[in-house]
Every structure is written in C-alpha cells, then in structure tokens.
Amino acid sequence: MIATLVAVLGTLAGTIVAGLMQHLTTTRTTRAATAEQRRRALADAIPALLAALVRHREQQYLKIVDAS
C-alpha cells in the first residue's frame, strides 16, 4: 500500500516538474525570440535615423549657404 502511494506521488511530482521545466523553456525561448526581433528592428532603424540626420544637416547647410 505504501509502495503504491509513493509510486503515485513520485509520478505526480515528476509530471509537475516536467510541466514546470517545459513552461520555463518555452518562456525563455519566447523571450530570446522577442529580444532578437527587437535587436533586428533596432539594427534596421539606426541606419534610417542616420540617413535622415544627414539629410537634415545637408538642408541646414544649404540654407546657410543660400543666406550668405
């Protein structure tokens, strides 16, 4: 009787631990994918921002040259 109870409790504990580990793995994978998407978005946005800054400075320079 006690051996059966220990076996059942062990099985339930193993199931809970396996479910918890699966949840943690899924959460970490999701976070890593989200971080990678953010990194890619930032890597794409920086060149666009720098190009816009260069165009703006060029326009400001041309205004100064025209005013002179």
N, CA, C and O atoms as a Maestro MAE file, in Angstrom:
{
 s_m_m2io_version
 :::
 2.0.0
}

f_m_ct {
 s_m_title
 :::
 protein
 m_atom[272] {
  # First column is atom index #
  i_m_mmod_type
  r_m_x_coord
  r_m_y_coord
  r_m_z_coord
  i_m_residue_number
  s_m_chain_name
  s_m_pdb_residue_name
  s_m_pdb_atom_name
  i_m_atomic_number
  :::
  1 25 0.823 -1.193 0.000 1 A "MET " " N  " 7
  2 3 0.000 0.000 0.000 1 A "MET " " CA " 6
  3 2 0.869 1.260 0.000 1 A "MET " " C  " 6
  4 15 0.646 2.166 -0.803 1 A "MET " " O  " 8
  5 25 1.841 1.320 0.883 2 A "ILE " " N  " 7
  6 3 2.714 2.498 0.953 2 A "ILE " " CA " 6
  7 2 3.557 2.608 -0.309 2 A "ILE " " C  " 6
  8 15 3.801 3.712 -0.795 2 A "ILE " " O  " 8
  9 25 4.002 1.479 -0.842 3 A "ALA " " N  " 7
  10 3 4.797 1.499 -2.075 3 A "ALA " " CA " 6
  11 2 3.980 2.071 -3.226 3 A "ALA " " C  " 6
  12 15 4.504 2.823 -4.048 3 A "ALA " " O  " 8
  13 25 2.705 1.719 -3.286 4 A "THR " " N  " 7
  14 3 1.831 2.251 -4.332 4 A "THR " " CA " 6
  15 2 1.639 3.748 -4.159 4 A "THR " " C  " 6
  16 15 1.662 4.498 -5.134 4 A "THR " " O  " 8
  17 25 1.451 4.181 -2.922 5 A "LEU " " N  " 7
  18 3 1.276 5.611 -2.638 5 A "LEU " " CA " 6
  19 2 2.526 6.404 -3.007 5 A "LEU " " C  " 6
  20 15 2.438 7.484 -3.590 5 A "LEU " " O  " 8
  21 25 3.687 5.860 -2.662 6 A "VAL " " N  " 7
  22 3 4.952 6.523 -3.011 6 A "VAL " " CA " 6
  23 2 5.114 6.575 -4.528 6 A "VAL " " C  " 6
  24 15 5.565 7.589 -5.060 6 A "VAL " " O  " 8
  25 25 4.762 5.517 -5.224 7 A "ALA " " N  " 7
  26 3 4.874 5.495 -6.686 7 A "ALA " " CA " 6
  27 2 3.952 6.529 -7.320 7 A "ALA " " C  " 6
  28 15 4.349 7.224 -8.255 7 A "ALA " " O  " 8
  29 25 2.744 6.632 -6.825 8 A "VAL " " N  " 7
  30 3 1.788 7.607 -7.370 8 A "VAL " " CA " 6
  31 2 2.275 9.025 -7.098 8 A "VAL " " C  " 6
  32 15 2.243 9.873 -7.990 8 A "VAL " " O  " 8
  33 25 2.723 9.287 -5.877 9 A "LEU " " N  " 7
  34 3 3.223 10.629 -5.550 9 A "LEU " " CA " 6
  35 2 4.467 10.970 -6.360 9 A "LEU " " C  " 6
  36 15 4.641 12.110 -6.791 9 A "LEU " " O  " 8
  37 25 5.326 9.986 -6.565 10 A "GLY " " N  " 7
  38 3 6.516 10.208 -7.395 10 A "GLY " " CA " 6
  39 2 6.152 10.532 -8.825 10 A "GLY " " C  " 6
  40 15 6.753 11.409 -9.445 10 A "GLY " " O  " 8
  41 25 5.164 9.823 -9.350 11 A "THR " " N  " 7
  42 3 4.710 10.088 -10.720 11 A "THR " " CA " 6
  43 2 4.105 11.483 -10.835 11 A "THR " " C  " 6
  44 15 4.380 12.209 -11.791 11 A "THR " " O  " 8
  45 25 3.293 11.848 -9.870 12 A "LEU " " N  " 7
  46 3 2.698 13.192 -9.888 12 A "LEU " " CA " 6
  47 2 3.760 14.273 -9.762 12 A "LEU " " C  " 6
  48 15 3.706 15.285 -10.461 12 A "LEU " " O  " 8
  49 25 4.719 14.064 -8.877 13 A "ALA " " N  " 7
  50 3 5.798 15.047 -8.725 13 A "ALA " " CA " 6
  51 2 6.608 15.167 -10.015 13 A "ALA " " C  " 6
  52 15 6.982 16.266 -10.422 13 A "ALA " " O  " 8
  53 25 6.874 14.023 -10.654 14 A "GLY " " N  " 7
  54 3 7.613 14.044 -11.921 14 A "GLY " " CA " 6
  55 2 6.854 14.783 -13.003 14 A "GLY " " C  " 6
  56 15 7.450 15.516 -13.792 14 A "GLY " " O  " 8
  57 25 5.556 14.599 -13.046 15 A "THR " " N  " 7
  58 3 4.721 15.296 -14.024 15 A "THR " " CA " 6
  59 2 4.739 16.802 -13.791 15 A "THR " " C  " 6
  60 15 4.826 17.587 -14.735 15 A "THR " " O  " 8
  61 25 4.658 17.192 -12.528 16 A "ILE " " N  " 7
  62 3 4.675 18.621 -12.196 16 A "ILE " " CA " 6
  63 2 6.020 19.236 -12.570 16 A "ILE " " C  " 6
  64 15 6.072 20.319 -13.154 16 A "ILE " " O  " 8
  65 25 7.096 18.551 -12.234 17 A "VAL " " N  " 7
  66 3 8.434 19.066 -12.562 17 A "VAL " " CA " 6
  67 2 8.620 19.158 -14.075 17 A "VAL " " C  " 6
  68 15 9.162 20.144 -14.573 17 A "VAL " " O  " 8
  69 25 8.177 18.147 -14.802 18 A "ALA " " N  " 7
  70 3 8.306 18.174 -16.265 18 A "ALA " " CA " 6
  71 2 7.498 19.320 -16.869 18 A "ALA " " C  " 6
  72 15 7.961 19.994 -17.789 18 A "ALA " " O  " 8
  73 25 6.292 19.537 -16.350 19 A "GLY " " N  " 7
  74 3 5.476 20.650 -16.845 19 A "GLY " " CA " 6
  75 2 6.110 21.995 -16.543 19 A "GLY " " C  " 6
  76 15 6.091 22.900 -17.377 19 A "GLY " " O  " 8
  77 25 6.673 22.123 -15.345 20 A "LEU " " N  " 7
  78 3 7.352 23.363 -14.981 20 A "LEU " " CA " 6
  79 2 8.567 23.621 -15.863 20 A "LEU " " C  " 6
  80 15 8.785 24.745 -16.314 20 A "LEU " " O  " 8
  81 25 9.346 22.592 -16.106 21 A "MET " " N  " 7
  82 3 10.531 22.750 -16.969 21 A "MET " " CA " 6
  83 2 10.132 23.113 -18.400 21 A "MET " " C  " 6
  84 15 10.799 23.923 -19.045 21 A "MET " " O  " 8
  85 25 9.058 22.522 -18.890 22 A "GLN " " N  " 7
  86 3 8.587 22.853 -20.230 22 A "GLN " " CA " 6
  87 2 8.130 24.307 -20.284 22 A "GLN " " C  " 6
  88 15 8.408 25.013 -21.253 22 A "GLN " " O  " 8
  89 25 7.433 24.751 -19.251 23 A "HIS " " N  " 7
  90 3 6.987 26.140 -19.197 23 A "HIS " " CA " 6
  91 2 8.182 27.098 -19.178 23 A "HIS " " C  " 6
  92 15 8.195 28.096 -19.899 23 A "HIS " " O  " 8
  93 25 9.180 26.792 -18.354 24 A "LEU " " N  " 7
  94 3 10.366 27.645 -18.287 24 A "LEU " " CA " 6
  95 2 11.108 27.689 -19.616 24 A "LEU " " C  " 6
  96 15 11.566 28.750 -20.041 24 A "LEU " " O  " 8
  97 25 11.225 26.554 -20.263 25 A "THR " " N  " 7
  98 3 11.902 26.503 -21.554 25 A "THR " " CA " 6
  99 2 11.153 27.316 -22.602 25 A "THR " " C  " 6
  100 15 11.769 28.055 -23.370 25 A "THR " " O  " 8
  101 25 9.842 27.185 -22.638 26 A "THR " " N  " 7
  102 3 9.031 27.943 -23.589 26 A "THR " " CA " 6
  103 2 9.145 29.444 -23.325 26 A "THR " " C  " 6
  104 15 9.263 30.237 -24.260 26 A "THR " " O  " 8
  105 25 9.109 29.826 -22.056 27 A "THR " " N  " 7
  106 3 9.218 31.241 -21.706 27 A "THR " " CA " 6
  107 2 10.565 31.807 -22.129 27 A "THR " " C  " 6
  108 15 10.635 32.900 -22.692 27 A "THR " " O  " 8
  109 25 11.628 31.070 -21.859 28 A "ARG " " N  " 7
  110 3 12.967 31.542 -22.245 28 A "ARG " " CA " 6
  111 2 13.118 31.642 -23.756 28 A "ARG " " C  " 6
  112 15 13.724 32.586 -24.263 28 A "ARG " " O  " 8
  113 25 12.569 30.671 -24.471 29 A "THR " " N  " 7
  114 3 12.637 30.695 -25.928 29 A "THR " " CA " 6
  115 2 11.877 31.892 -26.486 29 A "THR " " C  " 6
  116 15 12.341 32.560 -27.409 29 A "THR " " O  " 8
  117 25 10.708 32.155 -25.918 30 A "THR " " N  " 7
  118 3 9.908 33.296 -26.362 30 A "THR " " CA " 6
  119 2 10.636 34.612 -26.085 30 A "THR " " C  " 6
  120 15 10.658 35.505 -26.932 30 A "THR " " O  " 8
  121 25 11.221 34.724 -24.913 31 A "ARG " " N  " 7
  122 3 11.966 35.946 -24.575 31 A "ARG " " CA " 6
  123 2 13.165 36.143 -25.491 31 A "ARG " " C  " 6
  124 15 13.455 37.264 -25.910 31 A "ARG " " O  " 8
  125 25 13.855 35.062 -25.798 32 A "ALA " " N  " 7
  126 3 15.002 35.159 -26.696 32 A "ALA " " CA " 6
  127 2 14.564 35.586 -28.095 32 A "ALA " " C  " 6
  128 15 15.235 36.399 -28.732 32 A "ALA " " O  " 8
  129 25 13.455 35.049 -28.573 33 A "ALA " " N  " 7
  130 3 12.952 35.427 -29.899 33 A "ALA " " CA " 6
  131 2 12.527 36.889 -29.916 33 A "ALA " " C  " 6
  132 15 12.777 37.599 -30.890 33 A "ALA " " O  " 8
  133 25 11.889 37.341 -28.845 34 A "THR " " N  " 7
  134 3 11.469 38.745 -28.758 34 A "THR " " CA " 6
  135 2 12.690 39.664 -28.733 34 A "THR " " C  " 6
  136 15 12.704 40.700 -29.398 34 A "THR " " O  " 8
  137 25 13.697 39.290 -27.977 35 A "ALA " " N  " 7
  138 3 14.920 40.092 -27.908 35 A "ALA " " CA " 6
  139 2 15.599 40.162 -29.274 35 A "ALA " " C  " 6
  140 15 16.109 41.215 -29.657 35 A "ALA " " O  " 8
  141 25 15.610 39.062 -30.001 36 A "GLU " " N  " 7
  142 3 16.214 39.044 -31.333 36 A "GLU " " CA " 6
  143 2 15.430 39.933 -32.295 36 A "GLU " " C  " 6
  144 15 16.030 40.635 -33.109 36 A "GLU " " O  " 8
  145 25 14.108 39.914 -32.214 37 A "GLN " " N  " 7
  146 3 13.296 40.783 -33.074 37 A "GLN " " CA " 6
  147 2 13.560 42.252 -32.759 37 A "GLN " " C  " 6
  148 15 13.659 43.074 -33.670 37 A "GLN " " O  " 8
  149 25 13.672 42.582 -31.488 38 A "ARG " " N  " 7
  150 3 13.973 43.967 -31.109 38 A "ARG " " CA " 6
  151 2 15.340 44.379 -31.608 38 A "ARG " " C  " 6
  152 15 15.513 45.495 -32.098 38 A "ARG " " O  " 8
  153 25 16.325 43.481 -31.490 39 A "ARG " " N  " 7
  154 3 17.669 43.788 -31.955 39 A "ARG " " CA " 6
  155 2 17.672 44.042 -33.467 39 A "ARG " " C  " 6
  156 15 18.319 44.973 -33.948 39 A "ARG " " O  " 8
  157 25 16.943 43.205 -34.204 40 A "ARG " " N  " 7
  158 3 16.877 43.396 -35.661 40 A "ARG " " CA " 6
  159 2 16.176 44.706 -36.019 40 A "ARG " " C  " 6
  160 15 16.606 45.418 -36.926 40 A "ARG " " O  " 8
  161 25 15.095 45.020 -35.301 41 A "ALA " " N  " 7
  162 3 14.380 46.267 -35.570 41 A "ALA " " CA " 6
  163 2 15.281 47.461 -35.293 41 A "ALA " " C  " 6
  164 15 15.284 48.429 -36.054 41 A "ALA " " O  " 8
  165 25 16.033 47.398 -34.223 42 A "LEU " " N  " 7
  166 3 16.957 48.486 -33.893 42 A "LEU " " CA " 6
  167 2 18.065 48.584 -34.935 42 A "LEU " " C  " 6
  168 15 18.447 49.679 -35.348 42 A "LEU " " O  " 8
  169 25 18.574 47.436 -35.353 43 A "ALA " " N  " 7
  170 3 19.627 47.432 -36.375 43 A "ALA " " CA " 6
  171 2 19.117 48.013 -37.693 43 A "ALA " " C  " 6
  172 15 19.893 48.617 -38.433 43 A "ALA " " O  " 8
  173 25 17.843 47.844 -37.998 44 A "ASP " " N  " 7
  174 3 17.271 48.429 -39.210 44 A "ASP " " CA " 6
  175 2 16.967 49.913 -39.026 44 A "ASP " " C  " 6
  176 15 17.060 50.684 -39.981 44 A "ASP " " O  " 8
  177 25 16.606 50.318 -37.817 45 A "ALA " " N  " 7
  178 3 16.203 51.701 -37.575 45 A "ALA " " CA " 6
  179 2 17.390 52.653 -37.503 45 A "ALA " " C  " 6
  180 15 17.270 53.808 -37.913 45 A "ALA " " O  " 8
  181 25 18.511 52.209 -37.004 46 A "ILE " " N  " 7
  182 3 19.665 53.106 -36.832 46 A "ILE " " CA " 6
  183 2 20.162 53.663 -38.169 46 A "ILE " " C  " 6
  184 15 20.366 54.873 -38.267 46 A "ILE " " O  " 8
  185 25 20.367 52.843 -39.199 47 A "PRO " " N  " 7
  186 3 20.796 53.427 -40.477 47 A "PRO " " CA " 6
  187 2 19.771 54.418 -41.047 47 A "PRO " " C  " 6
  188 15 20.150 55.430 -41.637 47 A "PRO " " O  " 8
  189 25 18.481 54.130 -40.873 48 A "ALA " " N  " 7
  190 3 17.452 55.055 -41.363 48 A "ALA " " CA " 6
  191 2 17.518 56.378 -40.601 48 A "ALA " " C  " 6
  192 15 17.380 57.448 -41.194 48 A "ALA " " O  " 8
  193 25 17.727 56.303 -39.299 49 A "LEU " " N  " 7
  194 3 17.851 57.514 -38.496 49 A "LEU " " CA " 6
  195 2 19.075 58.314 -38.906 49 A "LEU " " C  " 6
  196 15 19.000 59.536 -39.037 49 A "LEU " " O  " 8
  197 25 20.195 57.645 -39.108 50 A "LEU " " N  " 7
  198 3 21.415 58.352 -39.521 50 A "LEU " " CA " 6
  199 2 21.254 58.994 -40.898 50 A "LEU " " C  " 6
  200 15 21.740 60.101 -41.127 50 A "LEU " " O  " 8
  201 25 20.580 58.308 -41.805 51 A "ALA " " N  " 7
  202 3 20.348 58.880 -43.135 51 A "ALA " " CA " 6
  203 2 19.466 60.120 -43.038 51 A "ALA " " C  " 6
  204 15 19.714 61.111 -43.725 51 A "ALA " " O  " 8
  205 25 18.437 60.074 -42.191 52 A "ALA " " N  " 7
  206 3 17.576 61.239 -42.009 52 A "ALA " " CA " 6
  207 2 18.354 62.391 -41.382 52 A "ALA " " C  " 6
  208 15 18.146 63.549 -41.744 52 A "ALA " " O  " 8
  209 25 19.236 62.087 -40.460 53 A "LEU " " N  " 7
  210 3 20.061 63.126 -39.835 53 A "LEU " " CA " 6
  211 2 20.991 63.772 -40.857 53 A "LEU " " C  " 6
  212 15 21.172 64.989 -40.851 53 A "LEU " " O  " 8
  213 25 21.575 62.971 -41.724 54 A "VAL " " N  " 7
  214 3 22.453 63.512 -42.768 54 A "VAL " " CA " 6
  215 2 21.668 64.410 -43.709 54 A "VAL " " C  " 6
  216 15 22.144 65.486 -44.072 54 A "VAL " " O  " 8
  217 25 20.468 63.986 -44.114 55 A "ARG " " N  " 7
  218 3 19.640 64.822 -44.997 55 A "ARG " " CA " 6
  219 2 19.264 66.139 -44.318 55 A "ARG " " C  " 6
  220 15 19.271 67.195 -44.952 55 A "ARG " " O  " 8
  221 25 18.940 66.070 -43.041 56 A "HIS " " N  " 7
  222 3 18.576 67.281 -42.302 56 A "HIS " " CA " 6
  223 2 19.760 68.240 -42.233 56 A "HIS " " C  " 6
  224 15 19.608 69.436 -42.480 56 A "HIS " " O  " 8
  225 25 20.925 67.722 -41.903 57 A "ARG " " N  " 7
  226 3 22.106 68.588 -41.804 57 A "ARG " " CA " 6
  227 2 22.462 69.183 -43.163 57 A "ARG " " C  " 6
  228 15 22.917 70.324 -43.254 57 A "ARG " " O  " 8
  229 25 22.248 68.395 -44.219 58 A "GLU " " N  " 7
  230 3 22.504 68.906 -45.568 58 A "GLU " " CA " 6
  231 2 21.560 70.069 -45.887 58 A "GLU " " C  " 6
  232 15 21.983 71.079 -46.450 58 A "GLU " " O  " 8
  233 25 20.304 69.927 -45.533 59 A "GLN " " N  " 7
  234 3 19.340 71.004 -45.754 59 A "GLN " " CA " 6
  235 2 19.711 72.257 -44.949 59 A "GLN " " C  " 6
  236 15 19.608 73.377 -45.448 59 A "GLN " " O  " 8
  237 25 20.137 72.056 -43.716 60 A "GLN " " N  " 7
  238 3 20.540 73.192 -42.899 60 A "GLN " " CA " 6
  239 2 21.761 73.880 -43.490 60 A "GLN " " C  " 6
  240 15 21.839 75.109 -43.495 60 A "GLN " " O  " 8
  241 25 22.712 73.102 -43.987 61 A "TYR " " N  " 7
  242 3 23.905 73.672 -44.611 61 A "TYR " " CA " 6
  243 2 23.521 74.469 -45.861 61 A "TYR " " C  " 6
  244 15 24.024 75.570 -46.082 61 A "TYR " " O  " 8
  245 25 22.624 73.900 -46.675 62 A "LEU " " N  " 7
  246 3 22.214 74.608 -47.889 62 A "LEU " " CA " 6
  247 2 21.487 75.906 -47.558 62 A "LEU " " C  " 6
  248 15 21.620 76.879 -48.300 62 A "LEU " " O  " 8
  249 25 20.728 75.951 -46.476 63 A "LYS " " N  " 7
  250 3 20.085 77.203 -46.040 63 A "LYS " " CA " 6
  251 2 21.121 78.253 -45.668 63 A "LYS " " C  " 6
  252 15 20.977 79.429 -46.003 63 A "LYS " " O  " 8
  253 25 22.160 77.821 -44.978 64 A "ILE " " N  " 7
  254 3 23.221 78.760 -44.586 64 A "ILE " " CA " 6
  255 2 23.969 79.272 -45.806 64 A "ILE " " C  " 6
  256 15 24.280 80.460 -45.896 64 A "ILE " " O  " 8
  257 25 24.258 78.380 -46.743 65 A "VAL " " N  " 7
  258 3 24.980 78.777 -47.971 65 A "VAL " " CA " 6
  259 2 24.129 79.744 -48.780 65 A "VAL " " C  " 6
  260 15 24.661 80.719 -49.313 65 A "VAL " " O  " 8
  261 25 22.831 79.509 -48.890 66 A "ASP " " N  " 7
  262 3 21.946 80.382 -49.648 66 A "ASP " " CA " 6
  263 2 21.810 81.753 -48.979 66 A "ASP " " C  " 6
  264 15 21.667 82.767 -49.663 66 A "ASP " " O  " 8
  265 25 21.854 81.784 -47.651 67 A "ALA " " N  " 7
  266 3 21.717 83.053 -46.931 67 A "ALA " " CA " 6
  267 2 22.967 83.912 -47.069 67 A "ALA " " C  " 6
  268 15 22.895 85.130 -46.904 67 A "ALA " " O  " 8
  269 25 24.093 83.312 -47.362 68 A "SER " " N  " 7
  270 3 25.352 84.068 -47.434 68 A "SER " " CA " 6
  271 2 25.497 84.831 -48.716 68 A "SER " " C  " 6
  272 15 26.503 85.512 -48.919 68 A "SER " " O  " 8
  :::
 }
 m_bond[271] {
  # First column is bond index #
  i_m_from
  i_m_to
  i_m_order
  :::
  1 1 2 1
  2 2 3 1
  3 3 4 2
  4 3 5 1
  5 5 6 1
  6 6 7 1
  7 7 8 2
  8 7 9 1
  9 9 10 1
  10 10 11 1
  11 11 12 2
  12 11 13 1
  13 13 14 1
  14 14 15 1
  15 15 16 2
  16 15 17 1
  17 17 18 1
  18 18 19 1
  19 19 20 2
  20 19 21 1
  21 21 22 1
  22 22 23 1
  23 23 24 2
  24 23 25 1
  25 25 26 1
  26 26 27 1
  27 27 28 2
  28 27 29 1
  29 29 30 1
  30 30 31 1
  31 31 32 2
  32 31 33 1
  33 33 34 1
  34 34 35 1
  35 35 36 2
  36 35 37 1
  37 37 38 1
  38 38 39 1
  39 39 40 2
  40 39 41 1
  41 41 42 1
  42 42 43 1
  43 43 44 2
  44 43 45 1
  45 45 46 1
  46 46 47 1
  47 47 48 2
  48 47 49 1
  49 49 50 1
  50 50 51 1
  51 51 52 2
  52 51 53 1
  53 53 54 1
  54 54 55 1
  55 55 56 2
  56 55 57 1
  57 57 58 1
  58 58 59 1
  59 59 60 2
  60 59 61 1
  61 61 62 1
  62 62 63 1
  63 63 64 2
  64 63 65 1
  65 65 66 1
  66 66 67 1
  67 67 68 2
  68 67 69 1
  69 69 70 1
  70 70 71 1
  71 71 72 2
  72 71 73 1
  73 73 74 1
  74 74 75 1
  75 75 76 2
  76 75 77 1
  77 77 78 1
  78 78 79 1
  79 79 80 2
  80 79 81 1
  81 81 82 1
  82 82 83 1
  83 83 84 2
  84 83 85 1
  85 85 86 1
  86 86 87 1
  87 87 88 2
  88 87 89 1
  89 89 90 1
  90 90 91 1
  91 91 92 2
  92 91 93 1
  93 93 94 1
  94 94 95 1
  95 95 96 2
  96 95 97 1
  97 97 98 1
  98 98 99 1
  99 99 100 2
  100 99 101 1
  101 101 102 1
  102 102 103 1
  103 103 104 2
  104 103 105 1
  105 105 106 1
  106 106 107 1
  107 107 108 2
  108 107 109 1
  109 109 110 1
  110 110 111 1
  111 111 112 2
  112 111 113 1
  113 113 114 1
  114 114 115 1
  115 115 116 2
  116 115 117 1
  117 117 118 1
  118 118 119 1
  119 119 120 2
  120 119 121 1
  121 121 122 1
  122 122 123 1
  123 123 124 2
  124 123 125 1
  125 125 126 1
  126 126 127 1
  127 127 128 2
  128 127 129 1
  129 129 130 1
  130 130 131 1
  131 131 132 2
  132 131 133 1
  133 133 134 1
  134 134 135 1
  135 135 136 2
  136 135 137 1
  137 137 138 1
  138 138 139 1
  139 139 140 2
  140 139 141 1
  141 141 142 1
  142 142 143 1
  143 143 144 2
  144 143 145 1
  145 145 146 1
  146 146 147 1
  147 147 148 2
  148 147 149 1
  149 149 150 1
  150 150 151 1
  151 151 152 2
  152 151 153 1
  153 153 154 1
  154 154 155 1
  155 155 156 2
  156 155 157 1
  157 157 158 1
  158 158 159 1
  159 159 160 2
  160 159 161 1
  161 161 162 1
  162 162 163 1
  163 163 164 2
  164 163 165 1
  165 165 166 1
  166 166 167 1
  167 167 168 2
  168 167 169 1
  169 169 170 1
  170 170 171 1
  171 171 172 2
  172 171 173 1
  173 173 174 1
  174 174 175 1
  175 175 176 2
  176 175 177 1
  177 177 178 1
  178 178 179 1
  179 179 180 2
  180 179 181 1
  181 181 182 1
  182 182 183 1
  183 183 184 2
  184 183 185 1
  185 185 186 1
  186 186 187 1
  187 187 188 2
  188 187 189 1
  189 189 190 1
  190 190 191 1
  191 191 192 2
  192 191 193 1
  193 193 194 1
  194 194 195 1
  195 195 196 2
  196 195 197 1
  197 197 198 1
  198 198 199 1
  199 199 200 2
  200 199 201 1
  201 201 202 1
  202 202 203 1
  203 203 204 2
  204 203 205 1
  205 205 206 1
  206 206 207 1
  207 207 208 2
  208 207 209 1
  209 209 210 1
  210 210 211 1
  211 211 212 2
  212 211 213 1
  213 213 214 1
  214 214 215 1
  215 215 216 2
  216 215 217 1
  217 217 218 1
  218 218 219 1
  219 219 220 2
  220 219 221 1
  221 221 222 1
  222 222 223 1
  223 223 224 2
  224 223 225 1
  225 225 226 1
  226 226 227 1
  227 227 228 2
  228 227 229 1
  229 229 230 1
  230 230 231 1
  231 231 232 2
  232 231 233 1
  233 233 234 1
  234 234 235 1
  235 235 236 2
  236 235 237 1
  237 237 238 1
  238 238 239 1
  239 239 240 2
  240 239 241 1
  241 241 242 1
  242 242 243 1
  243 243 244 2
  244 243 245 1
  245 245 246 1
  246 246 247 1
  247 247 248 2
  248 247 249 1
  249 249 250 1
  250 250 251 1
  251 251 252 2
  252 251 253 1
  253 253 254 1
  254 254 255 1
  255 255 256 2
  256 255 257 1
  257 257 258 1
  258 258 259 1
  259 259 260 2
  260 259 261 1
  261 261 262 1
  262 262 263 1
  263 263 264 2
  264 263 265 1
  265 265 266 1
  266 266 267 1
  267 267 268 2
  268 267 269 1
  269 269 270 1
  270 270 271 1
  271 271 272 2
  :::
 }
}
